[in-house]
Amino acid sequence: MMARFFGLWLATLVISIAIPTHEVAAQQLKLKANLQFPLANPVFGGNFKRFKAELEKLSEGAITLEIFDKAQLFKDEEVVDAVSSGAVDIGMTAAHQFAYKVPLIAILDQPFLFNFHALMKAAAMPGSAIRKDIDEAVLARLGTRVLWWNPIGNNVMFSKGRDVADPARMKDQRVAAPGKIPGDFVAACGGTPAAMTIERFHEAYKSGTIDMSSAGFGAIATYQLETFVDTVTFTNHTPIAFLYIINEKRWQTLSPVERNVIAKAAAKVEAEFADAATASEARARAFAEKHGIKQVQLTPDQVAEWRACSAGMLADYMDRVGEAARKLMAAYGKLRTDPCCSAIPGVGEFTRR
């Protein structure tokens, strides 16, 4: 009896060892993703939901994505370190959150370089020289691989009782900004920056610790700021670009087939959300109109004033980052000669000489 039982056990063991390892791995691959926003968010939740669906479709269910939303695992300012360390496989956050450890990427935070949608969209395209340099720097410095980019618009200014079309109107105002570099822009043009993540804007307005804020237009609806804000000034001073990243060590453990599936799913999602900036702005404009929020566009003269007060930031960036920054700026200059990006849409004439 014992001999028969041992024979059956040995046969089972041999069969289990004989199963191809790629089939076992395919059944077991689950990637964990951190999301700071609700999964219902049409842009950020939408990106991850589509990515999950594509992974499962292309792999026939062998690869899946477990999404932890509403910052269950990590807050916005923690995401870069979390993915870099391997505490979570995949994460997403705004480009400025990378700039503390990858100074090159701070080109996106230089005022008025990428101040319209077509220009940022072209810079973020796969194959763009600007994107290539940034992606390589993120991989080398952080050990995180960029899966896809998601530009969603530009930063604007929120205020109540006044617009800030002229930077002088921001003087001595306490302005919430989502990070040190965005805060540097506020300080350069006369405001008093209060660095905080966008999730804290509502409470800061409520407690009276801030007078204004700078963020993407859609933040009004997402964070229910309409009680505290009655004016949006479209400075469009810097782009809002989110990077979706995966831990490189985790990536290297995957089979070529698994990597190919993930890359294809990421490319599909990126293509689908390529016009997210236009759609996001349309939703934000409809929300602002519904709530009677005034929308103010800058004239070319006012843009020139904002450029003048913040010009030192670009000089500091170039000095700090050196040759890599000069290479990136050369790519930027070439992009500005492309038909997509050679003129700012809807801009009028200068009147001040």
C-alpha positions as CSV (number, residue, x, y, z in Angstrom):
1,M,0.0,0.0,0.0
2,M,2.8,2.4,1.0
3,A,4.7,1.5,-2.2
4,R,1.7,2.3,-4.3
5,F,1.1,5.6,-2.6
6,F,4.8,6.6,-3.0
7,G,4.6,5.6,-6.7
8,L,1.6,7.9,-7.2
9,W,3.2,10.8,-5.3
10,L,6.5,10.4,-7.4
11,A,4.5,10.4,-10.6
12,T,2.6,13.5,-9.6
13,L,5.9,15.3,-8.7
14,V,7.5,14.4,-12.1
15,I,4.4,15.6,-14.0
16,S,4.4,18.9,-12.1
17,I,8.1,19.5,-12.7
18,A,7.6,18.7,-16.4
19,I,5.0,21.6,-16.9
20,P,6.7,24.4,-18.8
21,T,7.8,27.1,-16.5
22,H,6.4,29.9,-18.7
23,E,2.9,28.4,-18.3
24,V,3.2,28.4,-14.6
25,A,4.5,32.0,-14.6
26,A,1.8,33.1,-16.9
27,Q,-0.8,31.9,-14.5
28,Q,0.8,33.7,-11.6
29,L,1.8,37.1,-12.8
30,K,-0.1,39.8,-10.9
31,L,1.2,43.4,-11.0
32,K,0.3,45.8,-8.2
33,A,-0.4,49.5,-9.1
34,N,-0.7,52.5,-6.9
35,L,-3.3,55.2,-7.8
36,Q,-3.7,58.4,-5.8
37,F,-7.1,59.2,-7.3
38,P,-10.4,57.3,-7.3
39,L,-10.7,54.6,-9.9
40,A,-13.7,56.5,-11.1
41,N,-11.6,59.5,-12.2
42,P,-12.0,59.6,-16.0
43,V,-8.4,60.4,-16.7
44,F,-6.2,58.7,-14.1
45,G,-8.6,55.9,-13.2
46,G,-9.5,55.6,-16.9
47,N,-5.8,55.1,-17.8
48,F,-5.4,52.3,-15.3
49,K,-8.7,50.6,-16.1
50,R,-7.9,50.5,-19.8
51,F,-4.4,49.3,-19.0
52,K,-5.8,46.5,-16.9
53,A,-8.3,45.5,-19.6
54,E,-5.6,45.4,-22.3
55,L,-3.2,43.4,-20.2
56,E,-5.8,40.8,-19.5
57,K,-7.0,40.8,-23.1
58,L,-3.6,40.5,-24.7
59,S,-2.4,37.9,-22.2
60,E,-5.7,36.0,-22.3
61,G,-6.0,36.5,-18.5
62,A,-2.4,35.4,-17.7
63,I,-1.4,38.9,-16.6
64,T,-3.6,41.1,-14.4
65,L,-3.3,44.4,-12.6
66,E,-4.4,44.9,-9.0
67,I,-5.1,48.6,-8.6
68,F,-5.0,50.3,-5.1
69,D,-6.8,53.6,-5.6
70,K,-7.4,56.7,-3.4
71,A,-3.7,56.5,-2.2
72,Q,-4.4,53.4,-0.2
73,L,-0.7,52.5,-0.5
74,F,1.2,55.7,-1.2
75,K,0.5,59.4,-1.5
76,D,1.4,61.5,-4.5
77,E,4.8,62.7,-3.1
78,E,5.7,59.1,-2.2
79,V,5.1,57.4,-5.5
80,V,8.5,57.9,-7.1
81,D,10.3,56.4,-4.1
82,A,7.7,53.6,-3.8
83,V,8.1,52.4,-7.3
84,S,11.9,53.0,-7.3
85,S,12.3,50.8,-4.2
86,G,10.0,48.1,-5.5
87,A,7.4,48.7,-2.7
88,V,4.8,48.6,-5.5
89,D,5.3,47.5,-9.1
90,I,3.6,50.3,-11.0
91,G,2.7,53.9,-10.2
92,M,1.9,57.2,-11.8
93,T,2.6,60.8,-10.8
94,A,3.2,64.3,-12.2
95,A,6.5,65.0,-13.9
96,H,7.5,67.6,-11.2
97,Q,7.6,64.8,-8.6
98,F,10.5,63.2,-10.5
99,A,12.5,66.5,-10.7
100,Y,13.9,66.3,-7.2
101,K,16.0,63.2,-8.2
102,V,16.1,63.6,-11.9
103,P,16.8,67.3,-12.5
104,L,16.7,67.0,-16.3
105,I,12.9,66.5,-16.2
106,A,12.5,69.9,-14.7
107,I,12.6,71.3,-18.2
108,L,8.8,70.7,-18.1
109,D,8.6,73.1,-15.1
110,Q,10.3,76.0,-16.8
111,P,7.6,78.7,-17.4
112,F,6.2,79.2,-20.8
113,L,8.3,76.6,-22.7
114,F,5.4,74.2,-23.2
115,N,2.5,76.5,-22.9
116,F,0.1,75.0,-25.4
117,H,-1.3,71.5,-26.0
118,A,0.1,70.7,-29.4
119,L,3.7,71.4,-28.2
120,M,3.5,69.2,-25.1
121,K,1.8,66.5,-27.1
122,A,4.6,66.4,-29.6
123,A,7.3,66.4,-26.9
124,A,5.6,63.5,-25.2
125,M,5.2,61.3,-28.3
126,P,7.1,58.0,-28.4
127,G,10.2,58.6,-30.4
128,S,10.5,62.3,-29.5
129,A,14.1,63.3,-28.7
130,I,12.9,65.2,-25.6
131,R,11.0,62.1,-24.3
132,K,13.8,59.8,-25.1
133,D,16.3,61.8,-23.0
134,I,13.9,62.1,-20.1
135,D,12.9,58.4,-20.1
136,E,16.5,57.4,-20.2
137,A,17.4,59.7,-17.3
138,V,14.4,58.4,-15.2
139,L,15.6,54.8,-15.8
140,A,19.2,55.5,-15.0
141,R,18.7,57.6,-11.9
142,L,15.7,55.9,-10.3
143,G,15.6,52.4,-11.6
144,T,12.1,52.9,-13.0
145,R,11.0,52.4,-16.6
146,V,8.5,54.8,-18.1
147,L,5.6,52.9,-19.6
148,W,3.7,55.8,-21.0
149,W,3.1,59.5,-20.8
150,N,-0.2,61.3,-20.2
151,P,-0.2,65.0,-20.8
152,I,-3.5,66.5,-19.5
153,G,-3.2,70.2,-19.9
154,N,-1.5,73.2,-18.4
155,N,-1.3,74.8,-15.0
156,V,-3.5,77.9,-14.4
157,M,-4.1,80.2,-11.5
158,F,-7.2,80.0,-9.2
159,S,-8.3,83.0,-7.3
160,K,-11.4,84.8,-5.8
161,G,-12.4,88.4,-6.2
162,R,-9.6,89.2,-8.7
163,D,-7.8,87.7,-11.7
164,V,-4.0,87.5,-11.9
165,A,-3.7,88.4,-15.6
166,D,-0.9,90.8,-14.5
167,P,1.6,89.1,-12.1
168,A,1.5,92.3,-9.9
169,R,-1.9,91.1,-8.7
170,M,-0.3,88.1,-7.1
171,K,2.0,90.2,-5.0
172,D,2.0,89.2,-1.3
173,Q,-0.8,86.6,-1.9
174,R,-0.4,83.2,-0.3
175,V,-0.5,80.8,-3.3
176,A,-0.7,77.0,-3.0
177,A,1.6,75.2,-5.4
178,P,2.0,71.4,-5.8
179,G,5.8,71.2,-5.1
180,K,8.9,73.3,-4.7
181,I,9.5,74.0,-8.4
182,P,6.0,75.2,-9.0
183,G,6.4,77.3,-5.8
184,D,9.6,78.8,-7.2
185,F,7.5,80.2,-10.1
186,V,5.0,81.8,-7.6
187,A,7.9,83.4,-5.6
188,A,9.6,84.7,-8.7
189,C,6.5,86.6,-9.7
190,G,5.7,88.1,-6.3
191,G,3.6,85.6,-4.6
192,T,4.2,83.7,-1.3
193,P,4.3,80.0,-2.2
194,A,2.8,77.3,0.0
195,A,4.0,74.0,-1.2
196,M,1.4,71.2,-0.8
197,T,-0.2,68.4,-2.8
198,I,-3.4,69.3,-4.6
199,E,-5.3,67.0,-2.3
200,R,-4.7,69.5,0.5
201,F,-5.9,72.6,-1.4
202,H,-9.5,72.3,-0.2
203,E,-8.6,72.2,3.4
204,A,-6.1,75.0,3.0
205,Y,-8.7,77.3,1.4
206,K,-11.2,76.3,4.1
207,S,-8.9,77.2,6.9
208,G,-7.9,80.4,5.3
209,T,-4.2,79.6,5.0
210,I,-4.0,80.3,1.3
211,D,-5.5,83.0,-1.0
212,M,-4.8,81.5,-4.4
213,S,-3.6,78.3,-6.0
214,S,-1.9,77.0,-9.1
215,A,-2.9,73.6,-10.6
216,G,-4.6,72.1,-13.7
217,F,-8.0,73.5,-14.6
218,G,-9.7,70.2,-13.7
219,A,-8.7,70.5,-10.1
220,I,-11.6,72.7,-9.4
221,A,-14.1,70.0,-10.0
222,T,-11.9,67.1,-8.7
223,Y,-11.2,68.7,-5.4
224,Q,-14.4,70.8,-5.0
225,L,-12.7,74.2,-5.0
226,E,-15.7,76.1,-6.5
227,T,-16.7,77.3,-3.0
228,F,-13.3,79.1,-2.7
229,V,-12.6,80.0,-6.3
230,D,-14.5,82.4,-8.7
231,T,-11.8,83.1,-11.2
232,V,-9.5,81.1,-13.4
233,T,-6.6,82.9,-15.1
234,F,-5.2,80.9,-18.0
235,T,-1.5,81.6,-17.5
236,N,-0.8,78.1,-18.9
237,H,2.7,78.6,-17.6
238,T,3.7,74.9,-17.4
239,P,2.3,71.6,-18.7
240,I,0.8,68.9,-16.6
241,A,2.3,65.6,-17.7
242,F,1.9,62.3,-15.7
243,L,4.3,59.5,-16.2
244,Y,3.3,55.9,-15.6
245,I,6.3,53.8,-14.4
246,I,7.3,50.3,-13.5
247,N,10.1,49.1,-11.2
248,E,13.0,48.1,-13.4
249,K,14.0,45.1,-11.3
250,R,10.5,43.8,-11.6
251,W,10.6,44.4,-15.3
252,Q,13.8,42.4,-15.6
253,T,12.2,39.4,-13.9
254,L,9.5,39.2,-16.6
255,S,9.7,37.0,-19.7
256,P,10.1,38.6,-23.2
257,V,6.5,37.6,-23.9
258,E,5.3,39.3,-20.7
259,R,7.3,42.5,-21.4
260,N,5.9,42.6,-24.9
261,V,2.3,42.3,-23.6
262,I,2.9,45.1,-21.1
263,A,4.5,47.4,-23.7
264,K,1.7,46.8,-26.2
265,A,-1.0,47.5,-23.5
266,A,0.8,50.7,-22.5
267,A,1.1,51.9,-26.1
268,K,-2.6,51.3,-26.6
269,V,-3.6,53.2,-23.6
270,E,-1.2,56.1,-24.4
271,A,-2.7,56.4,-27.9
272,E,-6.3,56.3,-26.6
273,F,-5.6,59.1,-24.1
274,A,-3.4,61.2,-26.4
275,D,-6.1,63.9,-26.6
276,A,-6.8,63.8,-22.8
277,A,-5.8,67.5,-22.5
278,T,-8.5,68.7,-24.8
279,A,-11.2,66.5,-23.3
280,S,-10.1,67.4,-19.7
281,E,-10.3,71.1,-20.5
282,A,-13.7,70.8,-22.1
283,R,-15.1,69.1,-18.9
284,A,-13.4,71.8,-16.8
285,R,-14.9,74.6,-18.8
286,A,-18.4,73.1,-18.6
287,F,-18.0,72.8,-14.8
288,A,-16.7,76.4,-14.5
289,E,-19.6,77.8,-16.6
290,K,-22.1,75.9,-14.5
291,H,-20.7,77.4,-11.3
292,G,-20.3,80.9,-12.7
293,I,-16.5,80.9,-12.5
294,K,-14.9,83.6,-14.5
295,Q,-12.4,82.5,-17.1
296,V,-9.6,85.0,-18.1
297,Q,-7.2,84.7,-21.0
298,L,-3.8,86.4,-21.1
299,T,-3.0,88.9,-23.8
300,P,0.5,88.6,-25.4
301,D,1.6,91.6,-23.4
302,Q,0.6,89.9,-20.1
303,V,2.3,86.7,-21.1
304,A,5.5,88.8,-21.7
305,E,5.2,90.2,-18.2
306,W,4.9,86.7,-16.7
307,R,7.8,85.5,-18.8
308,A,9.9,88.4,-17.6
309,C,9.4,87.9,-13.9
310,S,10.1,84.1,-14.1
311,A,13.0,84.2,-16.6
312,G,15.6,83.5,-14.0
313,M,14.2,80.0,-13.5
314,L,15.4,78.8,-16.9
315,A,18.8,80.3,-16.4
316,D,19.1,78.5,-13.1
317,Y,18.0,75.2,-14.7
318,M,20.5,75.4,-17.4
319,D,23.3,76.1,-14.9
320,R,22.2,73.4,-12.6
321,V,21.8,70.6,-15.2
322,G,24.5,71.5,-17.6
323,E,25.3,69.7,-20.8
324,A,22.2,67.4,-20.6
325,A,20.0,70.4,-20.3
326,R,21.7,72.1,-23.3
327,K,21.1,68.9,-25.4
328,L,17.4,68.9,-24.3
329,M,17.0,72.6,-25.2
330,A,18.5,71.9,-28.6
331,A,15.8,69.2,-29.2
332,Y,13.2,71.7,-27.9
333,G,14.4,74.4,-30.4
334,K,14.2,71.9,-33.2
335,L,10.7,70.9,-32.2
336,R,9.6,74.6,-32.2
337,T,10.4,74.7,-36.0
338,D,8.0,71.9,-36.7
339,P,4.6,72.9,-38.2
340,C,2.8,71.4,-35.2
341,C,4.6,73.7,-32.8
342,S,5.9,76.8,-34.5
343,A,3.1,79.2,-33.4
344,I,1.0,79.5,-30.3
345,P,-2.7,79.1,-31.3
346,G,-5.1,82.0,-30.8
347,V,-2.5,84.5,-29.8
348,G,-3.1,88.2,-30.7
349,E,-0.7,91.1,-31.3
350,F,1.7,92.8,-28.9
351,T,0.6,96.4,-28.1
352,R,3.5,97.4,-25.9
353,R,6.8,98.4,-27.4
